[in-house]
Structures are given as structure tokens and as C-alpha cells.
Amino acid sequence: MNTSASAIGSLSFYNFFNSDFTVPQPTQDADLLRQLSFLPGLKEILMLRQVHALEHATVWLLSASKNVQASKGRPRPSNFQVDNELLGGLSTERGFYLYGEVNISDLRRAVTLALHRLTNGEWDLAVHPRCGTNVSVEMLLTAGLAVGMHLLLPRGLIEQLIGLGVATTTAAELAPDIGALAQRYLTTSIPFNLKIENITRTRDLWGRQAYFVQVQWRE
């Protein structure tokens, strides 16, 4: 996840595809690891996807708790999710970094609750609009559509500029929905196999202050 962009009210496109035939199974990653244990790096990839989901869910819950007082008790729709753009995260196969001003006690509660809610059916918490996956998807869409427009349209400067504008606008419209699907099926996985090990105040590889939520794999 990066630290740009804004809140969303719902993840309806994601929820549409979250039907019975795509329900995550608690043993799916463990079974895959047993069957393909000979593949180098597979466990690290599986852990990274689960950590990524836990990171997103934790940011959602911390954002919600931060905005409780700001809402002044006004009721919100049940599918409304609040995003605090001052919070961000970075996932690794050992855990994730959490950036932003957060009380460590609140973080412990949020991580524990996030793990519980994800593994008990609230899979929409694994998808976040500020995830870097969405940025990558938008870049790929923009590049692909721009090339397509370049090949289809006349070579005149005006026509090419119009084509580039159409490609950029179309990519920006499609990226959130396609990015949500990419997160759901590629870059995140429900953390059925994660155990929270420790939470510490530290610095990341670039020297930025952050909390690190360390996890362990469990069968």
C-alpha cells in the first residue's frame, strides 16, 4: 500500500465477485505449500500475500477508530468504510510496517481484531484503494491503451494527443475496479496461517520511523 489517495464508501465491484465459488478456504495455502514444497520461495510468497491482507485490514480498522470522534455520533451506512490517508503500510514476508501516528495499544487491538475479522468472513477488508497494486494496474492500463490508440488513430499530433487523453482517462476509470480484483485474486490472501508474534517501534530500510508487526506461519 502507498500513502496517497482518499476514502471510499464501499467496495461493491469487489463484493459482486465475492460469491460462493470464490470463498477462501482455511487450508488452501497450507495445502498448496505441502503439494508444491519443492518450489523455492513459495512459502515466502504465500506469507507475503497473507501479510498484505492483514496490513490492509489493520489500516481500515485504525482509520475507523480515528474517525469515530470526528463523526460525532452520526450514523453511517453499514457498508461505509473510512480511510485515514495519514496511515500507510508496507508488507514483507515477515510482517508489515505501519506508518503514521498510532498508539501502540490501539495498533495491537487493531491487528488482533483485523486477523479475527478477516478469518471469520470479512474478506472485503483485504482490499484497499490506496494499495500500490492499483497504481501498477493503472500504469499498465494506461500504457496498453496508449499503444492501442497510437496504432488505431491517424498519426497527426492532434489525433494522437486526443488518443492519449482518452487512454489516460479510461485507465483512471477502470483501475480501481480492476485493481480491487487484482488484490483479491493475486496480491492478497486471507491470513488463515498467520500468528501475530510481536509489534515493535523501529525504522524501515530507508530509515523512516514505523511500527513493525511481526508474524509467524502456522499450519
C-alpha positions as CSV (number, residue, x, y, z in Angstrom):
1,M,0.0,0.0,0.0
2,N,1.2,3.5,-0.7
3,T,0.1,6.6,1.2
4,S,-1.8,8.6,-1.4
5,A,-5.4,9.0,-2.4
6,S,-8.7,9.1,-0.5
7,A,-11.5,7.2,1.2
8,I,-14.2,5.1,-0.4
9,G,-17.8,4.4,0.6
10,S,-18.0,0.8,-0.5
11,L,-16.3,-2.0,-2.5
12,S,-19.3,-3.0,-4.5
13,F,-17.4,-4.3,-7.5
14,Y,-15.3,-6.4,-5.2
15,N,-18.3,-7.7,-3.4
16,F,-20.0,-8.7,-6.7
17,F,-17.2,-11.1,-7.4
18,N,-17.0,-12.3,-3.8
19,S,-19.5,-15.1,-4.4
20,D,-19.7,-18.7,-3.1
21,F,-17.4,-20.2,-5.6
22,T,-14.6,-17.8,-4.7
23,V,-14.9,-18.3,-0.9
24,P,-11.4,-18.7,0.6
25,Q,-10.7,-22.0,2.3
26,P,-8.8,-22.1,5.6
27,T,-6.4,-24.8,4.4
28,Q,-5.9,-23.6,0.8
29,D,-2.4,-22.0,1.3
30,A,-1.2,-24.8,3.6
31,D,-2.3,-27.4,1.2
32,L,-0.7,-25.7,-1.7
33,L,2.6,-25.4,0.3
34,R,2.5,-29.1,1.1
35,Q,1.9,-30.1,-2.5
36,L,4.5,-27.7,-4.0
37,S,7.0,-27.6,-1.2
38,F,9.8,-28.2,-3.8
39,L,9.3,-24.7,-5.3
40,P,11.8,-22.3,-3.8
41,G,10.3,-19.1,-2.3
42,L,6.7,-20.4,-2.4
43,K,6.2,-20.1,1.4
44,E,7.5,-16.5,1.3
45,I,5.1,-15.6,-1.5
46,L,2.2,-17.1,0.4
47,M,3.1,-15.4,3.6
48,L,3.5,-12.0,1.8
49,R,0.0,-12.3,0.3
50,Q,-1.5,-13.1,3.7
51,V,0.5,-10.3,5.4
52,H,-0.7,-7.9,2.7
53,A,-4.3,-8.6,3.5
54,L,-3.6,-8.2,7.3
55,E,-1.9,-4.9,6.6
56,H,-4.9,-3.6,4.7
57,A,-7.4,-4.7,7.3
58,T,-5.4,-3.1,10.1
59,V,-5.3,0.2,8.3
60,W,-9.1,0.0,7.7
61,L,-9.7,-0.6,11.4
62,L,-7.3,2.1,12.6
63,S,-8.9,4.5,10.2
64,A,-12.3,3.7,11.5
65,S,-11.3,4.2,15.2
66,K,-9.6,7.5,14.3
67,N,-12.8,8.8,12.7
68,V,-15.3,7.8,15.4
69,Q,-15.0,11.0,17.2
70,A,-14.9,13.1,14.0
71,S,-18.3,11.6,13.0
72,K,-19.9,13.0,16.3
73,G,-22.2,10.0,16.6
74,R,-23.8,10.5,13.2
75,P,-24.9,7.1,11.8
76,R,-23.2,5.8,8.7
77,P,-24.3,3.2,6.1
78,S,-23.3,-0.3,7.1
79,N,-21.1,-0.7,4.1
80,F,-19.3,2.7,4.6
81,Q,-15.5,2.3,5.2
82,V,-13.5,5.2,6.4
83,D,-9.9,5.7,5.2
84,N,-7.3,7.7,7.0
85,E,-4.8,8.7,4.3
86,L,-2.2,9.6,7.0
87,L,-1.8,5.9,7.7
88,G,0.1,3.6,5.3
89,G,1.8,0.3,5.3
90,L,4.5,-1.9,3.6
91,S,4.3,-5.7,3.6
92,T,7.1,-8.2,3.8
93,E,7.1,-11.9,4.2
94,R,8.0,-11.5,7.9
95,G,5.3,-8.9,8.7
96,F,4.4,-5.3,7.8
97,Y,5.5,-1.8,8.6
98,L,2.8,0.6,9.7
99,Y,3.4,4.3,9.1
100,G,1.6,7.1,10.9
101,E,0.9,8.5,14.3
102,V,-0.7,5.5,16.1
103,N,-0.8,4.5,19.8
104,I,0.8,1.0,20.1
105,S,-2.0,-0.2,22.2
106,D,-4.5,0.8,19.5
107,L,-2.3,-0.9,16.9
108,R,-2.2,-4.2,18.9
109,R,-6.0,-4.2,19.2
110,A,-6.5,-3.3,15.6
111,V,-4.1,-6.1,14.3
112,T,-5.7,-8.7,16.5
113,L,-9.2,-7.7,15.5
114,A,-8.2,-7.4,11.8
115,L,-6.9,-11.0,11.9
116,H,-10.1,-12.2,13.6
117,R,-12.4,-10.4,11.2
118,L,-10.6,-11.5,8.1
119,T,-10.5,-15.1,9.1
120,N,-14.2,-15.0,10.0
121,G,-15.6,-13.9,6.7
122,E,-15.0,-10.1,6.4
123,W,-12.8,-10.6,3.3
124,D,-13.5,-7.2,1.9
125,L,-11.1,-5.8,4.5
126,A,-8.3,-7.4,2.5
127,V,-8.8,-4.9,-0.4
128,H,-7.7,-1.2,0.0
129,P,-8.0,1.6,-2.6
130,R,-4.5,3.0,-1.7
131,C,-2.7,-0.2,-2.4
132,G,0.2,0.0,-4.8
133,T,-1.5,-2.7,-6.8
134,N,-4.0,-0.2,-8.0
135,V,-1.2,2.2,-9.1
136,S,0.6,-0.6,-11.0
137,V,-2.7,-1.6,-12.7
138,E,-3.4,2.0,-13.8
139,M,0.1,2.3,-15.2
140,L,-0.2,-0.9,-17.2
141,L,-3.7,0.0,-18.4
142,T,-2.5,3.5,-19.4
143,A,0.4,2.1,-21.3
144,G,-1.6,-0.6,-23.1
145,L,-4.4,1.8,-24.1
146,A,-2.0,4.4,-25.2
147,V,-0.3,2.0,-27.5
148,G,-3.6,0.8,-28.8
149,M,-4.7,4.4,-29.5
150,H,-1.4,5.2,-31.2
151,L,-1.9,2.3,-33.6
152,L,-5.5,2.9,-34.3
153,L,-5.6,6.7,-34.8
154,P,-4.1,8.8,-37.5
155,R,-0.5,9.9,-36.9
156,G,-1.5,13.6,-36.7
157,L,-0.4,15.4,-33.5
158,I,-4.0,16.4,-32.5
159,E,-5.4,12.9,-33.0
160,Q,-2.5,11.4,-31.0
161,L,-3.0,13.8,-28.2
162,I,-6.7,13.1,-28.1
163,G,-5.9,9.3,-28.1
164,L,-3.5,9.7,-25.2
165,G,-6.1,11.7,-23.2
166,V,-8.8,9.0,-23.9
167,A,-6.3,6.3,-22.8
168,T,-5.4,8.1,-19.6
169,T,-9.0,8.9,-18.7
170,T,-10.2,5.4,-19.4
171,A,-7.3,3.8,-17.4
172,A,-8.1,6.0,-14.4
173,E,-11.8,4.9,-14.5
174,L,-11.0,1.2,-14.8
175,A,-8.1,1.0,-12.5
176,P,-9.9,1.0,-9.1
177,D,-12.2,-1.9,-10.1
178,I,-9.5,-4.0,-11.8
179,G,-7.1,-3.2,-9.1
180,A,-9.5,-4.5,-6.5
181,L,-9.8,-7.7,-8.4
182,A,-6.0,-8.0,-8.7
183,Q,-5.7,-7.5,-5.0
184,R,-8.4,-10.1,-4.3
185,Y,-7.0,-12.8,-6.5
186,L,-3.3,-12.0,-6.8
187,T,-1.7,-9.8,-4.2
188,T,-3.6,-10.7,-1.0
189,S,-4.8,-13.9,0.6
190,I,-6.9,-14.4,3.8
191,P,-4.3,-14.8,6.7
192,F,-5.5,-18.2,7.9
193,N,-1.9,-19.2,8.6
194,L,-0.6,-16.2,10.3
195,K,0.1,-15.8,14.0
196,I,1.0,-12.3,15.4
197,E,4.4,-12.6,17.1
198,N,5.4,-9.1,18.1
199,I,4.8,-5.4,17.5
200,T,7.8,-3.0,17.9
201,R,8.7,0.6,17.1
202,T,11.5,0.5,14.6
203,R,12.9,2.0,11.4
204,D,12.4,0.6,7.9
205,L,15.1,0.0,5.3
206,W,15.0,3.7,4.3
207,G,15.3,4.9,7.9
208,R,11.7,6.0,8.3
209,Q,10.1,5.5,11.7
210,A,7.4,2.9,11.8
211,Y,5.9,0.1,13.8
212,F,6.7,-3.4,12.6
213,V,4.1,-6.1,13.1
214,Q,6.0,-9.4,13.1
215,V,4.1,-12.6,12.2
216,Q,4.8,-16.3,12.0
217,W,3.5,-19.1,9.8
218,R,1.3,-21.7,11.4
219,E,-0.4,-24.7,9.9
